[in-house]
Amino acid sequence: MSGSWEELYNYEKWSIQALIGISALFFSALALDSLNVENPLTNMVMEFYIDPVLDDAGSDAGYNEVNTITYAVVLALFVAALSAWLRFLEIDASEATILALLPYVLWASLGEVAEDAEMFDSTLTAFFVSPGIHFQTALWVVIAGAFGYSISRREMHPEHKDNSVEVVSSILILAQFVLYGSSISNSEVVAGGIDLSPFAVIGISAIFTPWFFRGSTIYFSHVQRVVYFVGLGGSMVFFGALSSYAASVPEDQLILWPLLVVIGVPVMICMAMYSRGSEAASALSSQGLVAGILPPGMSEDDYQMLPESSPEKEMLEKHRKSAAMAYPVVFLAVSGQVLDGLATWIGIEYFGYQEKHLVSAEIIEIANSAFGFTLIKAALGVLIWYFFAVANFEHRERHLRLLVGLMMLVVGMAPGLRDVGRLVIGV
């Protein structure tokens, strides 16, 4: 293990050490609180982190300057540290991993919308507001990934591995259905007269998701399959809960047109970007190259010292800007920013919602318009594409590239999907 530590990049070591330190401080504060020891550390943690989460569960607060900055720093540290862990486990760093993780963006968004609709009882409500929802989402990814990793390492017939993937995935989806279904059935809003029949039908159907979608995952590894199935099935569980809620409210409270705009425009952006860059990406792929990833054993300095006439450099420089558009890690991150911008604009301008994220609220105030925020988010999407078009990651940093894209995808798409979900069912 010491050898593995020595092989880490310095920024990975610093990130791991910083996360350990932050975790130690946080849990020390909670331990001191449980012992009723008055101290400034506990007071700070309660004031800036714990109380805002509990208030947000009651639709009161959520974000302040201190916890907003902290969440951003911890997220960046987590991305760097996690990239080292995934490399150590030899997890696939291809674009397929982003597609396998995509259902969890929907999972988190639907879960938050269900919490906004007060569909969970008091035992789980706080786990569906930020940052609890992110830790909970990550926990299911880790659980699913651990089972998939275990299956992939076993010596057995490939068909038996496939069957194991489907059985394990179904069990984990069932666990979600039972866990969250129990909380939903005991919530006050359900006690008020919501029929849970749609939730039961869709939730039970979700258990069979691995068999319904087995044909669409033939290019996924066993780890990716379990992760994908569990995220997709869990999303169906929450969708079932929201279907029950939607069936209980007046029809005039259900508004679908925001969904068509907020989802439709980003989908068209994804299609356009992929179409524009697929030929260039294929040209690089035929030479074993990926735009933004240097060949094995080559550093950034090595690449810069190559003559412009070098075959590899000439090929990469010729196609990299177009090819970047065809990668899911890029076009999903770009479209996620646009999705968030559109959802915020429609929610504020047409439905009277208010922006509670501090940075977004400040941008809207400076732009003096919610649509100005949408334009800024679109510009941010262009910057994301440009970053991946010109940045060079060493071959050992492929996981970092993937996680940077995932981070940009999540911070845009997840809140946007939550916003449009709330608009549709009127909560």
N, C-alpha and C positions, 0 to 999 in steps of 0.2 A: 504493500500500500504506500510505503514511503517513496518507492520509485515512481508510483503514479503521481504523487504529490509533486515530485521534482519535475515531472513532465508538463505540469500545468503552466499556462501563461501567467505572468505576474498579475494581470488584472483579474484573472480567475481566482488566484490565491487571495488577493485583497478582498474580493467580493465575498468569498466564503467566510473569511475571518470577520468581515464587517457584519454579515448576516448572523453569525454566531454571537457577536457582541450585542447586536440589537435584540436578538431573541433573549439573551441572558438578562438584559435590562428590563425587557417587557415582562418576562415571567417572574423576575424578582419583585417587580412592582405588584403583580397580582398576588404573589406569595405573602408579601408584607401586608397587603390589604386583607387577605384572609386571616392573618394573625392580629389584625386590628392595630398594627404599628403605624402611627402617624409619621409620614415622611414626605418630602417634596417630590420624589420620583413617582410614588403612587398617585399623589395629587395631580401631577402633570399627565400621567397616563389616563387617569379617569376623566380629567377635564377635556383633553384634546382628542382622545381616541375611543374610550369605552362609552362615555355618555353620549357623544354624537351618534354612535351606531345605534344605541338604544332609542335615542330620540328619532332617528331616521326611520326606525321600525314603526314608530308612531306617527310618521309623516310630518315631523317637525323640523329636523335639522339634518346633519350628516357631514357637511364639509366645513372646514376652517383652514386658515392659511397654514397652520402647523401640520395638520394631518394630510393636507393635500401635497405639500412638499415631501413629507415622509413617505407617502404612498408611491410617489414618483421615484424617489431615490431607491426604495426597497425593490420596486419593480425592476429598475435597471440592474441592481445588484443580483436579483434573482435570475434574470436573463443570463448574465455572465456566468454565475455559478452553475446554473442548470445546464448550460452548454457543455461544461466540463464533465458533468455527470453523464449526460447522454453520450458523449464521445467515449467515456470510459466503458459504458455498457454496450458500445457499438450499435446503438440504435440508428436505424436508417435516417439519413439526413437529406433524402430527396424530397421533391415537391409533394410526393404522396403523403408524407407525414402531415403537411399542412391540411390536406384534404381530409385525412383521418381525424384531425383535431377540430375541423370546422363545425361539426354538430355541437360542440361544447359552447360555442359562441351563442348558438340558438338556445341551448340548454340553460345557460345563465340568464339570458334575456327573458325567456318564458318564465323561469323561476321568479325573477324579480317582478314581472307583471302579475304573477299569481300572488305575490306578497303585497303588491300595490292594491290588489283587489281584496286583501285581507282574507285570503283563503287558507292560511296556515294558522294553527293555534299558537299560543304564546311560547311553546317550547322550541319552535323552529323559526319564528319570525325574524329574530335577529341574525340568523344565518343566511338570510336572503337579501341583506342590504350590504353595501360596500363597507369594509373590505371582506366581510364574512363570505359573501357569495363567491368571491374569487378564490379564497382558500378552499371552499367547499367544492368548487368546480375542479380545482387542481387535485383535490383528494380523490375524486372519482377517476380522473385521468391516471393518477398514480396507481390506484387499485386495479383498474382495467389493464394498464400497461404491465403491471407486475404479473398478473395472471397470464397475459399474452406472452410475456417474456419467458415465464416458466414453461408454458406449452412449447414455445419455439425451441427450447433447450432439451426437450425430452427426445429420447430415441424411440420413435414409433413410425408407423406407416403414415405417409402424407394424408391419406384419407381419414385416418384416425385423428390426426392433428386438426384437420378441418372440423370434424365432428366435435372435438373437444372445445374448439373455439366457439362454436355455436351454442353448445350446452352451457359453458361458463358464462358467455355473454347473456344468455337468457336468464340465468340465475341472478346475475348482477342487476339486470333490468327489473326482474321480479322483486329484488331487494328494495330498489327505488320505489316501485309501485306500492309495496307494503309500508315502507317507512314514511313516504310523503302522503300516501293515501290515508294512513292513520291520523296524521296531523290535520289533513284537509277535512276529513269526516268529523273531527272534533272542533273545528273552527266555528266561531260565532256566526259568520256570514252563511255558512252551510246550514247551521241550525236554524237560520232564518227562513229556510224554505227552498234552497237550491237542490235541484234533482241531480244526483250524481251518476245517473245511468250512462250519460255520454262518457264520463270519466272512466267508469268501469269498463265499458266496451272498448274504448280506445286504449286504455291502460293494459287490459288483458291482451289486446292485439299487439301491443308494443313488445310483449314478451317473445313473440314469434318473429320479431324484426330480423334476427340473424338468418332465418331461413328465407324470409321474403326477399332480402337484399344480398344474398350470398353471391349471386352472379355478378353484382356490380363491384365486388371487391377482389376479383381474381388477380389483380396486379398489386394488391396490398400484401405486406408481410403478415405473419400471424399476430404480432404485436399490434400492428396498425388495424387489423380486423377487429380485435377485441375492443380496442379503444374506440373505433368508429361505431361499432354496433351498440356499445353501452351508451355512448353519447347520443346516438340517434334514438334509441329506445327510450332513454330518459327524457329526451325532448318531447317525444310522443306522450309520455306520462303527463307532463306539464300542459301540453296542448289539450289533452283530454280534460284536465281540470278547468282550463280556461273555456273549453267548449261548454262545459256544464254551466259555468258562470254566464257565458254569453246567451245561453238558452233561457236563462232566468230573468234577463233584463228586458225592458221594452225595446221593440225593434228600432225605434227612432234614436236609441242610444248607441246602436251599432252603426259605425261609419266605415265603409270599406275603401273609399277613394284615396285616403292617405297611404294605404298599403300599396295600392297600384303605383303611386308616384315614387314612394320611398324605396320600394323594392324594384320596381320596373326600371328606373333610370340606372341604378348601379349594375343591374343585370346586363343592360345594354352596353355599359362601359366595359364590363368584363369581356363580353363577346367581341367588342370592337378592339380592345387591346390584344386579346388572344389572336384574333384574325390578323392584326397588323404585325405581330411579332412571331407567329408560329413558323414561318418559313426561315427566318434568321435563326431561331432557336433550333430548328431541325438541322440547319447547316452546321452549327456548332456541335450539336449532339453527335452528328456523323463522324466528327473528329475527336469524340470523347471529351468535349469541352462544355462548360456552362458559363454563361456570362456572369462575371463577378466572382468566380471561384478560380483561383490559380491552380495550375497543375501540381500534383503531389511533389513535395520537397522544395517547392519554389516559394520564396518569401516576396514581400512587396518590393524590397530593395532589389532583389534578383530580377524581378519583372521589369522594373524601371530601367535597369541597366541593359536589358535586351535591346538589340538594334531594331529599328522599326521594320526592317525587312525580315525579321524572324518570322517563320511560318505561323507559330502559335500566337504571337503577339499581333501579327497582321490580321489573322482570322478573328481574334477576340475584339480588336479595336474596330474592325469593319462591321461586326454584327451586334455588338453588345447593347447598344441603345435600343435597337428594335427588338432583340431577343428578350430583353428584360420584361417587355410587355406581355410576353406569352407565359411567364412563370406565375403560377397561382400565388406564390408568396408575395408577388408584386401587385398583380391586378386585383387580388382580394383586399390587400391593404389600401390601395388607392380607392376602390369602390366603397370600402368601409367608411372612409373619411367623408365621401360624398353622401353616403347614406345618412350618417350622423348629422351632417349639415342640413339636408333636406328635412329630416324628422324634426330637428330643432326649429327650423323656420316655420314649418306648417303648424307645429304645436303652439308656438308663441303667437304667430300672426293670425291664425284662424280659430284657435281653440282656447286662447287665453292662458296657456301654460307659462310658467316662469322657469328660467334656467337656474339650477341650484349649484352646478359645478362652478367654482370660483373663477377659474381661468376662462371658461366659456362665457360666463356672465360678463366678465371684464371686456372680452373681445366684442361682445354684442353691444356693450355700452359705448366702446370706442367707435365701432362702426355705425352706431346709432340706428341699427337695423338688424333684425334677425336674418334677413336675406344676405346682408353683408357678411354675417358669420358663415353662411353657406358658401359664399364665394371664397372666403378665407380657407374654409375646409377643402374646397376644390383645389385651391392653390397649394395647400399642404399635400394633397394627393399627388400633384405634379412633382413636388419636391421629393416625395417618397420614391416615385418612379426614377427621378434623376439620381437619387442616392444609390439605388440598386444598379442603375445603369453605369455609374462611374466608379463605384467603390470596388475594391479588391479584397476578398477574404482568402486567407490561406486555406489550403485543402483541409487542414485540421480544424479550421474555424467554420466549417459548413454548418454545424449545429447552431453556432452563434448567429450566422446569417438567417437561418430558419426562424430562430426565436425572436430576432429583431423584427422580422416581418410579421410574426405572430403577434408581438406586442403592439405594433402599429395597427394591425387588423383589429385586435380586441378593443383597444381604447377608442376606436371609431365605430365599428360595427355593433358592438354589444350595447352601448347606451342608445344608439340609433334604433336598434330593433326593440329595445325596451320602450322607448318613447312612442314609436308607431304602434306597438302592441297596446299601450295604454289608450292611445287615441281611438283605436278600433273598437275597444269594448267600453270606452267612456269612463275610465277611472283616473 
